[in-house]
Amino acid sequence: MASELLTKILDDIKTAMKAHDAATLGTLRTLHSDIKNEAMKAGAAPAQIMDTITDAMCIDVLAKSVKQKQEAIEILKKGGFLDKIPEEEACIAIYRKYMPAEMTEDEVKALIAEIKAATGAASPKDMGKIMKELSPKVKGRFDAKRASALVQEALK
């Protein structure tokens, strides 16, 4: 297998099965399925799916899943289904165990300043240059919308 992260997820699925932890098991099985689906979308042949999965692919799927769960929580709040929110929050907590450590706003600002100096970006027109360098470094570790806002602030 190519991905250590996927190996950890599969090991935790086995642990959840042995512990009869249905909630964790369901969440991890869904995650595993989403990761495999992403590999198939990337063009992996069915026999080589497990070999083509990388940690980066797993992190992308995790970030997307967390974002979907956060959006679901917002919809549940607006709809008044407050009793369903803890279930979604529990899924997010499980997903976050496998994600890289979150970056602080100060760390992102420092990274933006570094990229700004390296690229020579000076005006709002240069936002694309900075975002191109910044996005892969913060993906799954910091909110993309907030990062974009910080870049705009830095280019004022």
N, C-alpha and C positions, 0 to 999 in steps of 0.2 A: 504494500500500500504506500502511496506517495505522501499521504497527509497524516502527520502525527495527531493533529486536532481531530480528524475523523476517527482515528484509532481510539482516542480518549472518549469520544462520544459513544462509539460502539461498546467500549468497556463499561461505560456508565449505563448503557441500555441493559447489559447483562446484570449489572449490580441491581438496577431497579427491578428487573424481573425476579431476581432471587429474593429481594426484600418485599415483593408484592406491592410496590409503590406505583399504583396505577396512574396517578397524575404525572409524575416525572417520566414514567415509561411512555405515556401517550405523547408528551411534549417532545421527548427525544426521538421517538419514532417519526414524528412529523418532521422534525429538523433533518433527520437522516434522509427521509424521502425528498425533502426540498433540495438537499445537497445533490442527491443523485439526479434529480430532474434538471438541475442547473448544469451538471456535467453532460447530460444528454443534449441539452440545448446548445452546448458548446461543441457538439459534434462527436462525442465519444461513442464508440461502438458498444453495444450492450456487454460484450465480454470484457471490455477494457475500462468500464466505468470507474471501478475502484482505483485503478492505476492512474487515471487522469485527474482525479480530485486532488487539489492542492490546498494548503492551509489558507491561501489568499481567497480561493473560491469559497471555502467554508466561512471565512470571516465576512465576505460579501453577503452570503445567504443569511448569516446571523444578523448583520446590520439591517438588512431588508426586513427580516422577520420582526426584529425589535421595533422598527419604524411602523410596521403594519399593526403590531399589538398596541403601540401608543396611539395610533389613529383610531383603533377599535375602542380604546378606553374613552377617547374624546366623544365618539359617537354614542357609546353607552351612557356617558354622563348627560349628553344632550337629550337622549331618549328616556332618561330616568330609570335606567336599568342598573342601579347602583349595586345590586347584589351580584352581578356578573363581573364587576371590576376586579375583585381580588383574584379571580381565576386568571385573568389576563396578566395581572401584575406578577403572579407566580410564574407564568411562562417567561415573562421578561427576565425575572430573577434567574431562572435556569439558563436562559440564553446568555446572559451577561457573564456567567461563570466561564464561558468558553471564548469570550471576546478579549482582545488585548485591553490593557489598562486605559481608562479614559484619560484624555489630555485635559489639562486645565486651560482656562482662557489665557492666562499669562504665558503658558508654553506655546500656545498657538500664535499669540501676538509676537513672541520672540522669533518663531519660525517665519512668520510673515515678514518681519523686519529683515531677517537674513535673506529671504528669497527676493525681497524688494531691492536690497543692495546688490545681490548677485545678478539680477536681471536688468537693473537700471530703470525699473518702473518708477514713474513719477506722477502720472496723471490717471484719472479714472478710466481713460482709454486703454491703459495697460493692465486692467484688472484680469483679463484673460491669461496674460503671461504668468501672473502670480498664482491664479487658481489652477492652472495647468500643473504647476510644480507642487502646490500645496495639497490638492485633492488626494493624490495617492498616499501622502504622508499622514493625513488625518482620517482617512476613510475607516469607518468603524470605531474610531476613537474620539470623535468630536462631531457635533451636529454640523452638517454641510451648510445649512442656511445661516447659522450663527457665524461660521467661518467666513462666508461670503460677506456678511455685514462687517466683520472685523477688517477684511481686506478693503472694503469701501471706505471705512473710517481711516485706514492707514494711507489711502491715496487721496484724501481731501487736501 
